[in-house]
Amino acid sequence: MISLKNAQGYENLSEEEQKGFLPVIVSRWLTGTKNATQIIFINELVNPFVFSLHKHKQLLYQLMTLCGPNKSQRYVWNKTVSNKSTKFPTTVGVIRETYGYSTTQALDALPLLSNDDIMEYAEDLGLQKESIAKLKKELKGR
């Protein structure tokens, strides 16, 4: 529906499907195309806002429809191999708790977030001083 520029597609999803819609994952999926224009549009129009507007899923969906080619196309998941789960356990935990992501989803989101964003999320979550210190140490190694 996104590739076909169906801006009302989100409204047509069931409540359960709307809850399951993860803009960061969908935007990543949409970059798995050979259409260079779509990749540029996703990177310019969606990716800068995918985390700051994470509570506004319908708006992000509509931004994604602006990026599509208005035709059906094939996508390939660009899998990243990562062993960061052992190197950044506190960081991944903050992302998981902030967005309700699984560990895999949090690892996918990690490169898209700045250290300042992660620190802000940690403070919003009320992490203790020891955890904040551990987080700062992890972020230095990033």
PASE-732021 format. One line per field, with one value per residue (C-alpha): residue in one letter; x, y, z. Coordinates in pm, whole numbers, m for minus. Last residue first. Example, Ala and Ser with C-alpha at 12.3 -4.5 7.8 and 13.67 -1.06 7.14 Angstrom:
code = (S A) .
c1 = (1367 1230) .
c2 = (m106 m450) .
c3 = (714 780) .
END
This chain:
code = (R G K L E K K L K A I S E K Q L G L D E A Y E M I D D N S L L P L A D L A Q T T S Y G Y T E R I V G V T T P F K T S K N S V T K N W V Y R Q S K N P G C L T M L Q Y L L Q K H K H L S F V F P N V L E N I F I I Q T A N K T G T L W R S V I V P L F G K Q E E E S L N E Y G Q A N K L S I M) .
c1 = (3032 3292 3202 2837 2915 3093 2805 2559 2757 2760 2385 2330 2525 2343 1999 1789 1473 1326 1330 1699 1773 1575 1777 2102 1992 1904 2237 2425 2255 2006 1990 2275 2085 1752 1846 1987 1662 1462 1672 1640 1262 1116 884 1009 1165 1220 1397 1602 1718 1796 2000 2212 2254 2361 2601 2898 2714 2417 2653 2727 2585 2521 2303 2023 1912 1563 1477 1181 985 770 409 368 323 703 693 842 522 367 638 533 177 297 499 185 m18 250 254 406 738 760 1107 1223 1117 1177 1517 1447 1124 1169 1540 1642 1307 1322 1679 1588 1280 1486 1743 1481 1678 1483 1557 1514 1144 1231 1427 1132 904 1130 1159 785 679 317 213 m20 m182 m220 m399 m633 m714 m555 m773 m661 m300 m383 m534 m219 m225 89 112 448 285 0) .
c2 = (350 305 634 525 219 426 674 385 238 577 614 264 349 682 518 519 731 630 993 1010 701 842 1165 967 770 1086 1245 938 975 722 561 318 172 116 m224 m330 m221 m425 m733 m682 m653 m307 m135 203 343 6 m154 159 180 m193 m167 105 m97 m410 m234 m463 m792 m693 m525 m852 m732 m865 m623 m758 m544 m688 m709 m530 m600 m336 m231 107 461 505 543 832 1026 708 703 1048 914 622 862 1070 761 641 958 822 758 1122 1195 848 829 1201 1216 879 984 1273 1275 909 783 1028 926 556 618 805 524 262 m62 m144 m243 117 51 m224 23 261 m27 m125 231 287 m14 m104 m370 m135 m38 m406 m473 m177 m306 m129 88 410 322 276 624 764 489 590 254 185 239 0) .
c3 = (1972 2244 2410 2407 2616 2882 2892 2934 3224 3396 3336 3479 3794 3831 3814 3498 3514 3179 3066 3162 2953 2659 2676 2684 2377 2187 2280 2158 1821 1695 1349 1414 1714 1536 1392 1730 1895 1643 1716 2092 2060 2055 2305 2186 2504 2672 2380 2308 2670 2678 2358 2518 2838 2648 2411 2337 2387 2173 1929 1752 1425 1079 894 680 390 350 m20 m171 m491 m654 m697 m854 m726 m688 m308 m114 m51 90 357 480 514 725 941 998 1086 1328 1533 1857 1682 1571 1714 1619 1253 1194 1025 857 687 444 354 388 259 m33 m123 m110 m325 m584 m596 m688 m653 m340 19 138 197 448 659 653 755 1045 1179 1128 1338 1255 1506 1693 1362 1272 1604 1550 1203 909 684 856 775 406 374 208 m57 m249 m430 m266 74 0) .
END
